[in-house]
Amino acid sequence: MQDFSTLPQTLSSALQNKGYVDLTPVQSAVLDEGLRGKDLLVSAQTGSGKTVGFGLTIAQDVLGENGRFGRAAAPLAGVIAPTRELALQVRREFDWLFAQASIVTAAAVGGMDARTERRALERGAHVVIATPGRLRDHVARGNVDLTDVRAVVLDEADEMLDMGFAEDLEFILDHTPDTRRTLMF
């Protein structure tokens, strides 16, 4: 049985409630103390637990000392995925993983009502989970402020580059602080 005591209680409890006995190899690897605060490039197979892995990794950047989020305002983290389906899947995973930490997520994905997304972004979110084109559009329109972002996850980064999103990703990253962590999965 895995010792989750190095994680905030809110996350440890969420993992136990979800039936986790052990972390997967990728999840354990990204939590290595020597990688704390560093940019990461992680390669792992589908189904290896990458989403929970990067969630646990950015937790150290976005959660308060009590293992909880403060009031939702400008996003503290962004997760960018190549497709709407993957972005919404990430959102569902983050919603259970960070539920006890009182997370507020906002999705910004193509094919959805941009006005509804804008209102959600204006209300505040701890984490924005988006597709590249839609997030770029929201940034360009001033609907979301990325200046407080502490971590950006590029989920399926290789696929996004293959799909021609390099310019969108550069635009988005240019609107985040240079001090942010970048995690490419």
QUIHU-V143286 format. One record per pair of residues at least 12 apart in sequence whose ideal C-beta (glycine too) atoms are under 10 Angstrom apart, sorted by the first residue. I is the first residue (numbers start at 1). GAP is how many residues later the second one is. Records with the same first field share a line. If there is no record, write none. Layout:
BEGIN
I = GAP, GAP
END
This chain:
BEGIN
1 = 15, 19, 20, 21
2 = 13, 14, 18, 19, 20, 21, 25, 26
3 = 19, 20
4 = 12, 16, 18, 19, 52
6 = 25, 27, 50
7 = 16, 24, 49, 52, 53, 56, 60
8 = 48, 51, 52, 55, 56, 57, 58, 59, 60, 90, 92, 93
9 = 57, 58, 59, 91, 92
10 = 49, 53, 56, 57, 58, 59, 87, 88, 89, 90, 91, 92, 93
11 = 41, 44, 45, 48, 52, 56, 86, 87, 88, 89, 90
12 = 55, 88
13 = 54, 86, 87, 88
14 = 38, 41, 82, 83, 84, 85, 86, 87
15 = 12, 37, 41, 81, 82
17 = 79, 82, 83
18 = 34, 75, 78, 79
20 = 29, 32
23 = 26, 29, 30, 33
24 = 20, 23, 24, 25, 26, 28, 29
25 = 19, 23, 24, 28
26 = 16, 17, 18, 19, 22, 23, 24, 26, 27, 28, 159
27 = 17, 21, 22, 23, 24, 25, 26, 27, 28, 29, 30
28 = 21, 25, 28
29 = 13, 15, 24, 28
30 = 12, 14, 19, 20, 22, 23, 24, 25, 26, 27, 28, 153, 155
31 = 22, 25, 26, 28, 29
32 = 25
35 = 22, 25, 146, 148
36 = 21, 24, 25, 145
37 = 23, 24, 113, 114, 144
38 = 19, 143, 144, 145
39 = 112, 113, 141, 142, 143, 144, 145
40 = 13, 14, 17, 111, 113, 141, 142, 143, 144, 145
41 = 113, 116, 141, 142, 143, 144
42 = 12, 15, 111, 115, 141, 142, 143
43 = 114, 115, 141, 142
44 = 141
46 = 110
48 = 137
49 = 44
50 = 40, 43, 103, 105, 106, 133, 135
51 = 28, 30, 35, 38, 39, 40, 41, 42, 43, 46, 102, 104, 134
52 = 41, 42, 44, 45
53 = 100, 130, 132
54 = 23, 25, 36, 39, 40, 97, 99, 100, 101, 129, 130, 131
55 = 22, 24, 35, 38, 39, 41, 42, 43, 48, 72, 98
56 = 41
57 = 94, 96, 124, 126, 128
58 = 18, 19, 20, 21, 36, 40, 69, 92, 93, 94, 95, 123, 125
59 = 18, 38, 39, 42, 92
60 = 90, 91, 121
61 = 15, 16, 88, 89, 90, 119, 120, 122
62 = 13, 14, 15, 36, 39, 41, 64, 65, 86, 87, 88, 89
63 = 13, 35, 38, 39, 40, 63
64 = 37
66 = 35
67 = 31, 33, 34, 35
68 = 30, 32, 33, 34, 35
69 = 29, 32, 33, 34, 35, 56, 57, 58
70 = 32, 56
71 = 31, 33, 53, 55
72 = 30, 31, 32, 33, 34, 51, 52, 53, 54, 55
73 = 31, 50, 51, 52, 53, 72, 75
74 = 47, 50, 51, 52, 54, 70, 71, 72, 73, 74, 75
75 = 29, 30, 31, 46, 49, 50, 51, 52, 53, 54, 55, 69, 70, 71, 72, 73, 74, 75, 76, 77, 101
76 = 49, 50, 51, 52, 72, 73, 74, 75, 104
77 = 17, 28, 48, 49, 50, 51, 52, 69, 71, 72, 73, 74, 75, 76, 99, 103, 104, 106
78 = 28, 30, 47, 49, 50, 51, 52, 57, 61, 66, 68, 71, 72, 73, 74, 75, 76, 94, 95, 97, 98, 102
79 = 12, 14, 15, 26, 28, 48, 49, 50, 51, 56, 72, 73, 74, 75, 76, 104, 106
80 = 28, 48, 49, 50, 51, 52, 54, 55, 56, 72, 73, 74, 75, 76, 77, 80, 85, 88, 89, 92, 93
81 = 28, 48, 49, 50, 51, 72, 73, 74, 75, 76, 78, 79, 104
82 = 49, 50, 72, 73, 74, 75, 76, 77, 78, 79, 80, 81, 83
83 = 26, 27, 28, 48, 72, 73, 76, 77, 80
84 = 23, 25, 26, 27, 28, 46, 47, 50
85 = 24, 26, 46
86 = 23, 43, 45, 69, 70, 73
87 = 20, 21, 22, 23, 25, 41, 42, 43, 44, 45, 47, 48, 68
88 = 19, 21, 24, 41, 43
89 = 40, 66
90 = 15, 17, 37, 39, 40, 63, 65
91 = 12, 14, 15, 16, 18, 36, 37, 38, 39
92 = 13, 37
93 = 36
94 = 32, 33, 35
95 = 32, 34
98 = 28, 29
101 = 25
102 = 24
103 = 22, 23, 24
104 = 16, 19, 20, 21, 22, 23
105 = 15, 20, 21, 22, 23, 24
106 = 12, 13, 14, 15, 16, 17, 18, 19, 20, 21, 22, 23, 24, 32, 38
107 = 13, 14, 18, 20, 21, 22, 23, 24, 27
108 = 12, 13, 17, 20, 21, 22, 23, 24, 25, 26, 27, 28, 29, 30, 31, 35, 36
109 = 20, 21, 22, 24, 25, 26
110 = 20, 21, 22, 23, 24, 25, 27
111 = 20, 23
112 = 19, 22
114 = 20, 23, 24, 27, 29
115 = 28
117 = 13, 17, 18, 20, 21, 26, 27
118 = 19, 20, 23, 24, 25, 26
119 = 24
120 = 23, 24
121 = 14, 17, 22, 23, 24
122 = 21, 22
125 = 19
127 = 22, 24, 26
128 = 16, 18, 21, 24
129 = 24, 26
130 = 14, 42
131 = 29, 34, 37
132 = 22, 28, 31, 32, 33, 34, 35, 36, 37, 38, 39, 40
133 = 30, 31, 32, 34, 35
134 = 34
135 = 33, 34, 36, 37, 40
136 = 29, 31, 32, 33, 34, 35, 36, 39
137 = 31
138 = 34
139 = 29, 32, 33, 35, 36, 37
140 = 31, 32, 35
144 = 28, 31
145 = 30
146 = 26, 27, 28, 29, 30, 31, 34
147 = 28, 29, 30, 33
148 = 28, 29, 32
149 = 23, 24, 26, 27, 28, 30, 31, 32
150 = 26, 27, 29, 30, 31
151 = 25, 29, 30, 31, 32
152 = 17, 20, 21, 24, 25, 28, 29, 30, 31, 32
153 = 28, 29, 30, 31, 32
154 = 15, 18, 19, 28, 29, 30, 31
155 = 28, 29, 30
156 = 28, 29
157 = 12, 25, 26, 27, 28
158 = 26, 27
160 = 24
161 = 23
END
